[in-house]
């Protein structure tokens, strides 16, 4: 059958069908486009809401949204959105690590940041790359507190250095300062485990770079934080070189921090800095103006304790009380011996209310050793027997933690102190028995303090032991044994 193409009715029908099909296609794509746009709007609104929640420290709520969004976002098709969510997810896990499951949450944070960096490359997204590298550095830095300290700090440093390739002082001065401050902290902590002097010098250099931007006028809080960090770095550097000079620099930096960290505005930061200042003055007292600097240290610790109460900040309270006890014990060497030793003992006993053997075994042992030293010195001026027995009891408590296997150096120090306490006790009772116990304690100390490894300590313990052996020999000869 032949179709008449000139038939107006047929042409109209065909034209109508074509128009309907085209209209359907257009409507379909318009509908799909509209649906896509609605979906994108919902997605971006959800992400914005999560970002706001994260900024308000509502971390768990934000994380729930990010996790839900990751189920809907294609890594391949929506790469930038995906990497944004992964970076924010990492921040959530980093925040959660501050309050619980530290290692687990930091491991999750690192995985999230590394996933984001697969898209946030230095070539395509340099600014996002730098920000995420800085976040990654922070996570590794904190993870170093709980495991593989050296390895994680080195990874943190590497991440910060990657960030600084983009965060230059010229283009991004504030980000540059932030990352330099973080880098300084990583080097400071690394100095605790290796190459102390070298890493502390790098830390100081990084903090000084940060302070070129973090001026007291423009960024007072950041200025104070970095000055505090700088002060701690100089204080630690003083342990290995130029003691007096570096301690004076430490004190200067900490006093700069306290111009901003006032007790009214920033009470906790004020207390932290005062405690750091107290330690610096205590250390300075070892090389000059002993009494004056110890009094300054005590004043600083007492200022810290106005904020660090046992109810609100028990761990910091205990730490500062222990430091205060040390300052009073050292002050007793130059004035008011009995009075200052009594104050030292009270401070140590306050610390031990928090530093229990169950919760904080290492801190418990440290404070017990300090307490033993205070009682041992007090025994020289009053109640020799009672105070010597208290000293011995404290040292024996310390030795429950400071075993020869786990803490050999602390074990040796405490055994030497125990020997001295038994020697003192021998002056008032059971002379032969206590001198023998003293010698036994010195011999334990010498198993660690060998002449090859610790020549100075070896010499000191040997001197104590020889003196005690002479006393015992005199006693035995006098009794005809």
Secondary structure, DSSP 8 states (H G I E B T S, - for coil): ----TT-HHHHHHHHHHHHHHHHHHHHHHHHHHHHHHHHHHHHHHHHHHHHHHHHTT-HHHHHHHHHHHHTTS-TTTTHHHHHHHHHHHHHHHHHHHTTS-HHHHHHHHHHHHHHHTTTS-TTT-HHHHHHHHHHHHHHHHHHTTTS-HHHHHHHHHHHHHHHHHHS-TTT-HHHHHHHHHHHHHHHHHHTTTS-HHHHHHHHHHHHHHHHHHS-TTT-HHHHHHHHHHHHHHHHHHTTTS-HHHHHHHHHHHHHHHHHHS-TTT-HHHHHHHHHHHHHHHHHHTTTS-HHHHHHHHHHHHHHHHHHS-TTT-HHHHHHHHHHHHHHHHHHTTTS-HHHHHHHHHHHHHHHHHHS-TTT-HHHHHHHHHHHHHHHHHHTTTS-HHHHHHHHHHHHHHHHHHS-TTT-HHHHHHHHHHHHHHHHHHTTTS-HHHHHHHHHHHHHHHHHHS-TTT-HHHHHHHHHHHHHHHHHHHHHHHHHT-
